[in-house]
């Protein structure tokens, strides 16, 4: 297959760019070492010749300068030519200066430029010649200028296939710009393969077009594979840089140091990145108010820093900067934009508050308090109504007794001096105060170092005299009086004085409060006179003092009050007393008991006590002994031969001054484990019944007697009227309603049930019978409050029977058939009958549930068979296993409510 050789026609500008080649070589070097660049003999302006490593040399450098004006160094270390340069010599050195304004560090880098000459070398005949192999589709990369002026259609290049030598080839293209948006931007001549552009293109909208070229024969045969054909749009500097904000607002404290960052501005450019069209440079055009060199801006990063002397908010609190950004690295032909930056200086506490005067004077009348006497204004240049401006005042000297207080007026920021505790002209006629002032916020470090102490002022306070009333000083005065002093004894009392004359003349005294009315006070002299005998032990004194409130009055009616504290000296007028009266000793659990004594007198007349059994009888002395335990207690012990009884033991106790008392103790020597057992008996013996209690007992006895008498009369009358039916023993089951046709049950007027059986009428109520053995039957004997008997007679062929009668809530248990019956008449409640009969019926049912061989029967409930002749009701054996039907004719004549029972018994 023939090879495809592409032909490309490039524009003149593109060809010139391909022919112009700049070779830049740089050798790696250590930080701050010499850097060598190999360059051609001629360099155009704004051409990059290499890059130096600034970070490894001085990372914090913020000022970069070049010693050669033909070259400039950017912040990233790139070295550009400032103008066109011709090299006549082979080498040309210059220095890059680096500075850090914060640390004042400086370093430099030496750059050496060498001119590299081209050396032509002839090829040897034996060397192998490299030849390019033919390619099928290989067009030269194609590009077009953004916003081209034409003429249009603008020829771009030609695409041709080698198959055109043998065939007729037709060319076509597809892709964005042809059959996709933007439509019809490109087209290709079908026969020649020439590619054209029809209109200008904006690179910011379309930076590259990826077209696909096709070569086909007239009959539609593809002569070659589709060929990718990219067309790149060359950027033109047609977009201005734009700041992200129209106005920037920054704040900086006025105490900031040099190099402090104020803020960062940023701008964008839509042109092609990493080209001179987007290489932006920032700068400050104008500052208001003018202050040369106060702020600086990093040309690449847009960082605004404080570059001059410290700020002073009091001089200017706001600055306006007009800033500029320009592409093409700030060259004059680059596009530019501006913005405004507002910088507000925040207040710092860099001014010390000062008093307007160094000395002040004020006056106040004595005995006045909670009054304002002086205002102290200050000056502070910091921002008003901030913590840097608000003042704190302190009284440094002269207020040791706490008479004064100073506060701050929040509106005027003045110091307000007040008197909070009355002053006394006679004690101190003048007070000198030293007052200091500070701010709520601490001073900045620099100001604090320069002003080591706070500003101070001296205030002299003059105390004015007043014609004041009597003064009770000291407020509490003390006197001593012996206990049990005679009535009328006179002692020096309370003394007040006139503060002007320092005399008590002309003052009158009056007693305001006397707890026990023991004391009278002389109106003229203030002396006190005892009006009653003083008993120290009668009142519980606070701190052993008897306080009397005294009022002192001058001639003008002005007064003061004081306290006269009377210390009543103790006299040994109280003997010690034994605490216990009654003692219990458990023998042999306890071998002794302890007694203790107390003395109401002062400790000097109190313990140690001595205990003894004075005037004790020989019997007591033989049984009991007394032993001292400590200063206030003794141990009372008994001998082993002592009897269990209560003893009267006299015990004498004496204090250290010989005052004594004797007390007879009742000691109960008891056979017990704990004394509480004997104490209960002792306490019960002391119970005395009152009149009402005795009357209540007598009434209760009389009421109980009436009840018993009524009950006995009822029982006697019942026994006279009650009899059992003669053939009662012949019945198997007695129920509370009709037993057979013609038999009725009625209730008598006295509440007993009456039954008519064989023309015999008997009344009975809850009878408890006694039974005897008869014909193999069993007897149940029940007597209220008595005992029960259960006898079993076992005989072949006999059945056990249980007979009951229910009527009016009463129950009757009868003995075996034909037995002798004894009847007891009494009334039982249902609960009494149930509790008495339930356990006995359970035992009876258990025994009756066994057959003749003493084996357990299959049915738990007993069967009721025909018991014999003579029963007009016949037998209820219809419910038995034999189901005998003899004598059941009476069931046909039952009342309707017994029909269901008759039907159940008639079923097989």
Beta strands, then each sheet from edge to edge (+ up, - down):
strand 1: 25-26
strand 2: 35-39
strand 3: 42-43
strand 4: 48-51
strand 5: 63-66
strand 6: 71-73
strand 7: 78-81
strand 8: 85-86
strand 9: 91-100
strand 10: 105-115
strand 11: 142-145
strand 12: 154-158
strand 13: 169-175
strand 14: 186-188
strand 15: 194-197
strand 16: 208-217
strand 17: 227-234
strand 18: 242-243
strand 19: 247-253
strand 20: 261-264
strand 21: 267-268
strand 22: 281-288
strand 23: 295-297
strand 24: 303-306
strand 25: 318-326
strand 26: 336-346
strand 27: 354-355
strand 28: 359-365
strand 29: 371-376
strand 30: 378-379
strand 31: 391-397
strand 32: 404-408
strand 33: 415-419
strand 34: 430-439
strand 35: 455-464
strand 36: 470-471
strand 37: 476-482
strand 38: 490-491
strand 39: 497-498
strand 40: 508-514
strand 41: 519-521
strand 42: 528-530
strand 43: 546-553
strand 44: 559-569
strand 45: 577-578
strand 46: 582-586
strand 47: 592-598
strand 48: 610-612
strand 49: 624-628
strand 50: 633-638
strand 51: 645-654
strand 52: 660-670
strand 53: 745-747
strand 54: 753-757
strand 55: 760-764
strand 56: 779-782
strand 57: 788-791
strand 58: 804-807
strand 59: 810-813
sheet 1: 1+ 2- 10- 9+ 5-
sheet 2: 3+ 8-
sheet 3: 4+ 7- 6+
sheet 4: 11+ 17+ 16- 13+
sheet 5: 12+ 15- 14+
sheet 6: 18+ 21-
sheet 7: 19+ 26+ 25- 22+
sheet 8: 20+ 24- 23+
sheet 9: 27+ 30-
sheet 10: 28+ 35+ 34- 31+
sheet 11: 29+ 33- 32+
sheet 12: 36+ 39-
sheet 13: 37+ 44+ 43- 40+
sheet 14: 38+ 42- 41+
sheet 15: 45+ 47- 50+ 49-
sheet 16: 46+ 52+ 51- 48+
sheet 17: 53+ 54- 55+
sheet 18: 56+ 57-
sheet 19: 58+ 59-
end
